Amino acid sequence: MVEGVAPKLQVSTTQGRIGITKKDAVLHLKQQKADQQIQQPKADLQIRQRSGKLSIDQTKAWDNLKFQSGSEIVSEAAQLGRQDWLEGVARVSREGDELMRIENKGDPIASQAKRNAVWDFDYKPGGRPVNELVDISYQANPADIEVKRNDPIIDSTPRYPQLTYQKGNVDISLAQKPDVQIDWKV
């Protein structure tokens, strides 16, 4: 020992270290789609259509063409005959009056012969087209419609998820040992 120098205590330490090694857990998830079949039956549809009512009245058209029933022809002929008879009576009466006054100037026999020698008649065809004289009416009946809905047929098979799992771990070790050294230095 050296005189006059005091000994010194020297302490040196080494810290301890912990080593941590970890391995993560691994999770694999696989999900397949479900098997699904869907059928949609058609709806039941029933339609019933009742016949409509069609009325055709062509009486005016037949009258226009002078096609009439027997009773109408007889009635019209009787009316025309009566009218012609009355006109004939009036004409004969007029001609008789003319002959009665034969002493007045003129030649009533010649003028009557001349008038009666010509046959004069009027023909009047129908004034309107036949298609305008036909009365047509139609009355429709509504359709009866029945619809029955059919529900869909659904067949489904689920697929469960497929899981694989690897667990993780943690390893803890002493990477460096702690150490304390004490020494006297002079």
Secondary structure, DSSP 8 states (H G I E B T S, - for coil): --TT---EEEEEEE--EEEEEEE--EEEEE----EEEEE----EEEEEE---EEEEE-HHHHHHTT---HHHHHHHHHHHHHHHHHHHHHHHHHHHHHHHTTTSSS-HHHHHHHHHHS--------SS-GGGG-EEEEE---EEEEEE----EEEEE----EEEEE--EEEEEEEE--EEEEEEE-
